[in-house]
Amino acid sequence: MATPELIVTWDHDECPFPVRVDAYIGGVDNLYRVTSPDTGGTWDVPESELIGIR
């Protein structure tokens, strides 16, 4: 059975939007690698900008 995708909201300055959490990177900012299900773009985003991660 596959693990379900974790979809959270990236509280982006221009416009909050949903992203899929792909991996925890860590570091001082607790970075997560996320992907937009709509565009396929990927970013490393600090945990503080992700709504619903905890």
Buried (B, 14 or more C-beta within 10 A) or exposed (E): EEEEEBEBBBBEEEEEEBBBBEEEEEEEEBBBBBBBEEEEEEBEBEBEBBEEBE
